[in-house]
Amino acid sequence: MTEAEILEKKQNRIFFSLIGFGCAASLAVNALLEYATARFNPAYNPDDFGPWFLLSLGYYFISMLIGYSVMRSAVSKAAIALPEQPVRPAPAFFVSLPVCAFFIWIASFAGGLFSSAAGEQASASIGSFADAAVFFLSSVVIIPAAEELFWRRAVCGALSNRGGAAAVVISAVMFSLCRNGVTDMLTSFAIGLVLGAAYLLTGKFAVPLALHAAVNFLWVFMPAVIGTLEPDPELLEELTAALGSAIQSGEYNFEALRTVASELPYVLPYSLASGMMSAITGGLVLTGPVLLFIMREKIKLPRGERHISRREIGDTVFLSPGIILYVTLGLFLILMSAFGVSIAI
């Protein structure tokens, strides 16, 4: 190996280490702030829409700013690598959304194998219009913007200088390690692959931002809103029993039919809303693999000015101290979450 190659390898390790240290700093600061707050105030509940939720959101932004400041010297010197023929933003969005839905379905199926593990993140509980407004702004507007700035524009954009494919995979892995639970980790990895590829194929930050917002709207915000319409389980049992006895031996049971008619207004909105969302997301999932197959030859990620080969990735990337620290910390927090100890957002 020549001196130039040794120097290049050393510079690459420093580059990846800085990014890893930045991500680790962000994850550690957020976890420590959450843990300290919960330790000194047992009433702390970041899922409760109110002061605690806003405080948790503030912790998230503080940790990201600290993480970015650590990796700034590496990120600022590595410009995003653009493809020779960038994909237009609008087609990229409408193709990427079904593909993302398909990947989410695969990740959810795989995560279902670990569904017995404790600590999977629960759905948000919306109790009022104000809660819904706060949850919409945070999940569909604020968090996607913050995460895309950090993970796609900063991390994936900087990594693309060493190769587009490596940047998409590595940034998706790192994005998935700041989650709670195995299912959430797998889903985030799947989403990260699509968001990273969309960013590098178009060169437009607006594309992964819009995709992230759409994904959070369909798979995070809307399920929480529809959940508020879910009727009481006892009411569902009564309705099922009434439907079963509405027709007995070929004769109408008018009392049972009146019971069904009186209970339908409490059940119908939830049934229609959940059915409509299932149809939308199901249609996207079915369309995803078809579009992926049709567009497979057009998915050509940029090579990057300082491209590293597959052989060099293991030695250069995964042996970088910063990357090792971040992966270790991320897996540690996920394991703690699996055992019911959740201190990461």
C-alpha positions as CSV (number, residue, x, y, z in Angstrom):
1,M,0.0,0.0,0.0
2,T,1.4,3.4,-1.0
3,E,1.8,6.4,1.3
4,A,-1.1,8.1,-0.6
5,E,-3.4,5.1,0.0
6,I,-2.5,5.0,3.7
7,L,-3.2,8.7,4.0
8,E,-6.5,8.3,2.2
9,K,-7.5,5.5,4.5
10,K,-6.6,7.5,7.6
11,Q,-8.6,10.5,6.4
12,N,-11.6,8.3,5.6
13,R,-11.5,6.8,9.1
14,I,-11.3,10.2,10.7
15,F,-14.2,11.3,8.5
16,F,-16.4,8.4,9.4
17,S,-15.4,8.7,13.1
18,L,-16.4,12.3,13.3
19,I,-19.8,11.5,11.9
20,G,-20.1,8.5,14.3
21,F,-19.1,10.6,17.3
22,G,-21.6,13.3,16.3
23,C,-24.5,10.7,16.1
24,A,-23.3,9.1,19.4
25,A,-23.2,12.5,21.1
26,S,-26.8,13.3,19.9
27,L,-28.1,9.9,21.1
28,A,-26.3,10.1,24.4
29,V,-27.3,13.6,25.3
30,N,-31.0,12.9,24.4
31,A,-31.0,9.7,26.4
32,L,-29.3,11.3,29.5
33,L,-31.7,14.2,29.5
34,E,-34.7,11.9,29.2
35,Y,-33.3,9.6,31.9
36,A,-32.4,12.4,34.3
37,T,-35.9,14.0,34.0
38,A,-37.6,10.7,34.6
39,R,-35.3,9.9,37.5
40,F,-35.9,13.2,39.4
41,N,-39.6,13.5,38.4
42,P,-41.5,10.1,38.2
43,A,-44.5,12.0,36.7
44,Y,-42.5,12.7,33.5
45,N,-44.3,11.3,30.5
46,P,-43.2,12.4,27.0
47,D,-46.3,10.8,25.4
48,D,-48.6,13.1,27.4
49,F,-49.4,16.1,25.2
50,G,-48.5,19.1,27.3
51,P,-45.4,20.5,29.0
52,W,-43.7,17.0,29.2
53,F,-44.1,16.4,25.5
54,L,-42.8,19.9,24.6
55,L,-39.8,19.3,27.0
56,S,-39.1,16.0,25.3
57,L,-39.2,17.7,21.9
58,G,-36.8,20.3,23.2
59,Y,-34.4,17.6,24.4
60,Y,-34.5,16.1,20.9
61,F,-33.5,19.4,19.2
62,I,-30.8,20.1,21.8
63,S,-29.2,16.7,21.2
64,M,-29.3,17.1,17.4
65,L,-27.6,20.5,17.6
66,I,-24.9,19.1,19.9
67,G,-24.4,16.1,17.6
68,Y,-24.2,18.3,14.5
69,S,-21.6,20.5,16.2
70,V,-19.4,17.5,16.8
71,M,-19.6,16.3,13.2
72,R,-19.6,19.7,11.6
73,S,-16.0,19.8,10.5
74,A,-16.5,16.6,8.5
75,V,-19.9,17.4,7.1
76,S,-19.1,21.0,6.0
77,K,-16.2,19.8,3.8
78,A,-18.1,17.0,2.1
79,A,-20.5,18.2,-0.5
80,I,-23.4,16.0,-1.6
81,A,-22.6,13.8,-4.6
82,L,-25.1,14.4,-7.4
83,P,-26.1,11.8,-10.1
84,E,-25.2,12.5,-13.7
85,Q,-28.9,12.7,-14.6
86,P,-30.9,13.7,-11.5
87,V,-34.5,12.4,-11.2
88,R,-37.2,15.0,-11.2
89,P,-38.6,15.7,-7.7
90,A,-42.3,15.1,-8.4
91,P,-42.0,11.6,-10.1
92,A,-39.4,10.7,-7.4
93,F,-41.9,11.4,-4.7
94,F,-44.8,9.6,-6.2
95,V,-42.7,6.5,-6.9
96,S,-40.9,6.6,-3.6
97,L,-44.0,6.7,-1.4
98,P,-45.4,3.3,-2.6
99,V,-41.9,1.8,-2.4
100,C,-41.6,3.1,1.1
101,A,-45.0,1.7,2.0
102,F,-43.9,-1.7,0.7
103,F,-40.6,-1.6,2.7
104,I,-42.6,-0.5,5.8
105,W,-44.9,-3.6,5.4
106,I,-41.8,-5.9,5.1
107,A,-40.2,-4.3,8.2
108,S,-43.5,-4.5,10.2
109,F,-43.8,-8.2,9.2
110,A,-40.3,-8.9,10.3
111,G,-40.8,-6.9,13.5
112,G,-43.9,-9.0,14.2
113,L,-41.6,-11.9,14.9
114,F,-40.3,-9.9,17.9
115,S,-43.8,-8.7,19.0
116,S,-43.6,-10.6,22.2
117,A,-40.7,-8.4,23.3
118,A,-41.5,-5.7,25.9
119,G,-40.8,-2.1,25.3
120,E,-42.2,-1.6,21.8
121,Q,-43.3,2.0,21.4
122,A,-47.0,2.6,22.1
123,S,-49.3,4.7,19.9
124,A,-49.9,8.2,21.0
125,S,-53.1,8.9,22.9
126,I,-55.0,12.0,21.6
127,G,-57.6,13.3,23.9
128,S,-58.6,16.7,22.4
129,F,-58.3,18.9,19.3
130,A,-55.4,20.7,20.9
131,D,-53.6,17.3,21.4
132,A,-54.3,16.5,17.7
133,A,-52.9,19.9,16.6
134,V,-49.7,19.5,18.7
135,F,-49.2,15.9,17.5
136,F,-49.7,16.9,13.8
137,L,-47.2,19.8,14.0
138,S,-44.7,17.6,15.8
139,S,-45.0,14.4,13.9
140,V,-45.8,15.7,10.4
141,V,-43.9,19.0,10.3
142,I,-41.3,19.6,13.0
143,I,-39.8,16.1,13.5
144,P,-39.5,15.3,9.8
145,A,-37.8,18.6,9.1
146,A,-35.3,18.1,12.0
147,E,-34.5,14.5,11.2
148,E,-34.1,15.1,7.5
149,L,-31.8,18.0,8.1
150,F,-29.7,15.8,10.5
151,W,-29.8,12.4,8.9
152,R,-30.3,13.1,5.2
153,R,-28.8,16.5,4.5
154,A,-25.9,16.3,7.0
155,V,-25.1,12.6,7.4
156,C,-26.3,11.0,4.1
157,G,-25.2,14.0,2.1
158,A,-21.7,14.0,3.6
159,L,-21.4,10.2,3.2
160,S,-22.4,10.3,-0.4
161,N,-19.0,11.9,-1.1
162,R,-17.6,8.4,-0.5
163,G,-20.2,6.6,-2.5
164,G,-24.0,6.9,-3.0
165,A,-25.0,3.3,-2.2
166,A,-22.8,3.1,0.9
167,A,-24.2,6.5,2.1
168,V,-27.8,5.3,1.8
169,V,-27.2,2.0,3.6
170,I,-24.9,3.4,6.4
171,S,-27.1,6.4,7.1
172,A,-30.2,4.1,7.2
173,V,-28.5,1.9,9.7
174,M,-27.5,4.8,11.8
175,F,-31.0,6.3,11.5
176,S,-32.5,3.1,12.8
177,L,-30.3,2.8,15.9
178,C,-31.8,5.9,17.6
179,R,-35.2,4.2,18.0
180,N,-37.2,2.3,20.7
181,G,-37.8,-1.4,20.1
182,V,-37.0,-3.8,17.4
183,T,-40.0,-3.2,15.2
184,D,-39.4,0.6,15.2
185,M,-35.7,0.0,14.4
186,L,-36.5,-2.2,11.4
187,T,-39.2,0.2,10.1
188,S,-36.8,3.2,10.5
189,F,-34.1,1.3,8.6
190,A,-36.6,0.6,5.7
191,I,-37.8,4.2,5.6
192,G,-34.2,5.5,5.8
193,L,-33.2,3.5,2.7
194,V,-35.9,5.1,0.6
195,L,-35.4,8.6,2.0
196,G,-31.7,8.5,1.4
197,A,-32.0,7.1,-2.1
198,A,-34.6,9.8,-2.9
199,Y,-32.3,12.5,-1.7
200,L,-29.3,11.4,-3.6
201,L,-31.2,10.5,-6.8
202,T,-32.8,14.0,-7.0
203,G,-30.3,16.2,-5.1
204,K,-33.4,18.0,-3.7
205,F,-33.8,18.1,0.1
206,A,-37.6,18.8,-0.4
207,V,-38.2,15.2,-1.7
208,P,-37.1,13.2,1.4
209,L,-38.7,16.0,3.6
210,A,-42.1,15.6,1.8
211,L,-41.8,11.8,1.9
212,H,-41.0,11.7,5.6
213,A,-44.0,14.0,6.3
214,A,-46.3,11.8,4.2
215,V,-45.1,8.6,5.9
216,N,-45.6,10.1,9.4
217,F,-49.0,11.4,8.4
218,L,-50.2,8.0,7.1
219,W,-48.5,5.6,9.6
220,V,-48.2,7.7,12.8
221,F,-50.7,10.6,12.9
222,M,-53.7,9.1,11.2
223,P,-53.7,5.8,13.2
224,A,-53.6,7.9,16.4
225,V,-56.5,10.0,15.2
226,I,-58.6,7.0,14.1
227,G,-57.8,5.4,17.4
228,T,-59.8,8.1,19.2
229,L,-62.9,6.9,17.3
230,E,-62.5,3.3,18.4
231,P,-65.7,2.2,20.2
232,D,-65.8,0.5,23.6
233,P,-65.0,-3.2,23.4
234,E,-68.1,-4.0,25.4
235,L,-70.2,-2.1,22.8
236,L,-68.6,-4.1,20.0
237,E,-69.5,-7.3,21.9
238,E,-73.1,-6.1,22.3
239,L,-73.3,-5.2,18.6
240,T,-71.9,-8.6,17.6
241,A,-74.4,-10.4,19.8
242,A,-77.3,-8.3,18.4
243,L,-76.3,-9.0,14.8
244,G,-76.1,-12.7,15.6
245,S,-79.6,-12.7,17.0
246,A,-81.2,-10.3,14.5
247,I,-82.3,-13.2,12.4
248,Q,-83.2,-16.4,14.2
249,S,-84.7,-19.4,12.4
250,G,-85.5,-17.2,9.4
251,E,-87.5,-14.7,11.5
252,Y,-86.5,-11.1,12.2
253,N,-85.7,-10.2,15.8
254,F,-86.9,-6.6,15.7
255,E,-85.6,-5.8,19.2
256,A,-82.1,-6.9,18.2
257,L,-82.4,-4.9,15.0
258,R,-83.3,-1.8,17.0
259,T,-80.2,-2.4,19.2
260,V,-78.0,-2.6,16.1
261,A,-79.5,0.6,14.7
262,S,-78.9,2.5,18.0
263,E,-75.3,1.3,18.2
264,L,-74.2,1.8,14.6
265,P,-73.5,5.6,15.0
266,Y,-70.9,4.8,17.6
267,V,-69.2,2.1,15.4
268,L,-69.6,3.3,11.9
269,P,-67.2,6.3,11.9
270,Y,-64.4,4.1,13.2
271,S,-65.1,1.3,10.8
272,L,-65.3,3.7,7.8
273,A,-62.1,5.6,8.8
274,S,-60.0,2.5,9.5
275,G,-61.3,0.8,6.3
276,M,-60.4,3.8,4.2
277,M,-56.9,4.0,5.7
278,S,-56.4,0.3,5.2
279,A,-57.4,0.7,1.5
280,I,-55.0,3.6,1.0
281,T,-52.0,2.0,2.7
282,G,-52.8,-1.4,1.2
283,G,-52.9,0.1,-2.3
284,L,-49.6,1.8,-1.7
285,V,-48.0,-1.4,-0.5
286,L,-49.3,-3.4,-3.5
287,T,-48.1,-0.7,-5.9
288,G,-44.6,-0.4,-4.4
289,P,-43.0,-3.6,-5.7
290,V,-44.5,-3.0,-9.2
291,L,-43.0,0.5,-9.4
292,L,-39.7,-0.8,-7.9
293,F,-39.4,-3.4,-10.6
294,I,-40.3,-1.0,-13.4
295,M,-37.9,1.7,-12.2
296,R,-35.0,-0.6,-11.2
297,E,-32.7,0.4,-14.1
298,K,-33.1,4.1,-13.4
299,I,-32.0,3.8,-9.8
300,K,-28.3,4.8,-10.3
301,L,-26.9,6.4,-7.2
302,P,-23.9,8.8,-7.5
303,R,-20.4,7.4,-7.2
304,G,-18.9,10.3,-5.2
305,E,-15.6,12.0,-5.7
306,R,-13.8,9.9,-3.1
307,H,-15.5,6.6,-3.7
308,I,-14.6,3.7,-1.4
309,S,-14.9,0.1,-2.6
310,R,-17.0,-2.6,-0.9
311,R,-13.8,-4.2,0.3
312,E,-12.7,-1.0,2.0
313,I,-16.1,-0.4,3.8
314,G,-15.5,-2.9,6.6
315,D,-12.0,-1.8,7.3
316,T,-12.7,2.0,6.9
317,V,-16.2,2.5,8.1
318,F,-17.1,-0.2,10.6
319,L,-13.7,-0.1,12.3
320,S,-13.9,3.7,12.8
321,P,-14.0,4.4,16.5
322,G,-16.9,6.9,16.2
323,I,-19.0,4.4,14.2
324,I,-18.2,1.6,16.7
325,L,-19.3,3.9,19.6
326,Y,-22.5,4.9,18.0
327,V,-23.6,1.3,17.0
328,T,-22.7,0.0,20.5
329,L,-24.7,2.8,22.2
330,G,-27.6,2.4,19.8
331,L,-27.9,-1.3,20.3
332,F,-27.5,-0.9,24.1
333,L,-30.4,1.5,24.3
334,I,-32.6,-0.7,22.0
335,L,-31.9,-3.7,24.3
336,M,-32.8,-1.6,27.3
337,S,-36.0,-0.7,25.6
338,A,-36.7,-4.4,24.9
339,F,-36.5,-5.0,28.6
340,G,-38.9,-2.2,29.4
341,V,-36.3,0.6,30.2
342,S,-36.9,3.3,27.6
343,I,-34.6,6.4,27.8
344,A,-34.4,7.4,24.2
345,I,-37.0,9.3,22.2
